[in-house]
Amino acid sequence: MPFFAAQQSLFRAYDIRGSRQHFTSDFVDALGKAFVHLYTTIPFPPKSPSLNSRSLTSSDRESKRPIVVIGYDVRCGSERLAQTLANILARYGIKVVQLGLITTPMMAFWAEQYQGHGIVVTASHSAKDILGIKWLIDHKSPNSTQIQRLYQQLTHGKSYDPSQNLIDSHKENQEQNISLSSIDSAMSHRPTDLTCEQVATTYMTAITHVFEQLYPSNAQNCEHNSLLSDKLDVTVVIDCMNGATSTIAQRLFERFCRQVIMLNDTPDGSFPKGNPDPTEPDRLEQLQQSVVDHDADIGMAFDGDGDRLMIVDNSGNIVTSDHLLYLLAKIALAECPKPLADSLSTPQILFDIKCSHHLPTLLTELGSEPVLSKTGSSLMRQQMQHTGSRILFAGELSGHFIFNDSRFIIYDDAMYAALRLLHWLSASNGLGDKRALTDITQCLPAMISTADHYLPIPKTTEADCSIVEQLARLCQYLRTLVAVTNANDADRTLLDTCPSSLCGCSAHKQYMTLEQASHLLPVGTKLSCIDGVRLDFAHGFGVLRQSNTSHHLTARFAGDSLDDLKDIQSKFAALCRPFDQTLAVQIATIPAESTTLNHQLCTNSFE
């Protein structure tokens, strides 16, 4: 069997992703067989409960056949790759439900209707020449260890090749097709011959059902809505970025909104306007201008596979992900079903390590318990799916938002999150009196920040720890030393011997006085090393970490004012300078975002 050394870089923390040149026919064939092994060696039926799962038919139970849903995004090569994987799975006895061109959350939705197994060929928000694969096993995304184990199967020649299970799958594994008029019938009949149109219709019907329950007066007759009075009195501009939401967003939002204006809604894997990433600098300029030109209430952008959301307010300003996370968390808390709210006691809100220093205070004021998390929506979902979890909502700076209130699937679905926000805005001030999003966000804390900035990883010797590890050990040592040392010891030099808390590969590079240490990490500075190095100061924060999706460091800094921001950047630069001078300069010169947050703090906002 080929040794797939060139493909090792494809196996990342959350998925398989990289240059399409690495997806050779031999590699895809071996990977398909590895997926066969994956899906045929798990317990049957799957253990995880599913909100919307249909009961398995007697024939499925008797045969104990795994059922895997498969779809793909708009990228050149995605459809062919998905079809190849489907053929391999079917050849070895797995029942495949082909979904066609879909978003990643739609794959997760349809996986819920069967056994919780699904594959979507997508590289999400990455550049056009990148291919990728995401998958679910028993309703869960794989962790990094499981992803690396899959790669090890290939490199050691252990991919599955169960010749005895080879079957004629022609009649067993046809593309499947349903025509259902309600969510109840959709959940109670097993489809045959699924078409892309019916895949979309059933998904939209399920979402409609959620809002019929949440807002019965707004969503009345929404499924076959012909009366404008039944729709939300809002004008919405949507940028699909030529990604997978292009095939469904307009139809879905026209069920609820009086006017929907579409941008870049033709599926196009060449992504003519740029990478399908709404978080990239200046990527939302067209959306911002369109919101202003049409006097729209809100603008929204979805990434290439529909699991990231960015929002533009009615004034044409970008709502930062920090503020959007806070608003959606507020919605989750306000609309939490009472039985669930009673069982949760104090609900937890999960946010990732790159989010604002203001979030913990804001979330606590809402009556929730803020919980800092590693970056990665799949990691957040895994925490939410644990038995006894009190996490009601989770979000991260990159625009992934996940509701866990038993109303819909536990997945970062950008269109669903946008609809939750849209309905809440329309109802927040009472029937018929919507509140402008600008009025709300202007009442949140002022903050000036850098973008989530990518930096090259400095070269180190093989014997050295990574730059991030060295920085973490230095910060842990300095924080402890500052806390326990008498202020009169300012003349004492530090680190002229190797402290036990520092790694040997970096200790000899350090030399600073206690006065310098106290300036860099003042008493009260909070340090987190769960994912890189995060320091929270009195008036801002900074974070430096290893990216999970590329060979880069990522850095973000924020302050209550521009001076605070620059001060925090200079502190990080000074801490990194002993390890790498170039990195220190790069950190110090990262610019503030051109669009910064509001300049006042209002109390009693939208209560």
Beta strands, then each sheet from edge to edge (+ up, - down):
strand 1: 16-19
strand 2: 67-72
strand 3: 95-101
strand 4: 118-121
strand 5: 130-136
strand 6: 232-239
strand 7: 257-263
strand 8: 298-302
strand 9: 309-312
strand 10: 318-319
strand 11: 348-352
strand 12: 369-373
strand 13: 391-395
strand 14: 401-403
strand 15: 448-449
strand 16: 453-456
strand 17: 493-494
strand 18: 512-513
strand 19: 526-528
strand 20: 533-537
strand 21: 540-546
strand 22: 552-559
sheet 1: 1+ 5- 4+ 2+ 3+
sheet 2: 7+ 6+ 8+ 9- 10+
sheet 3: 12+ 11+ 13+ 14-
sheet 4: 15+ 22- 16+
sheet 5: 15+ 22- 21+ 20- 19+
sheet 6: 17+ 18-
end
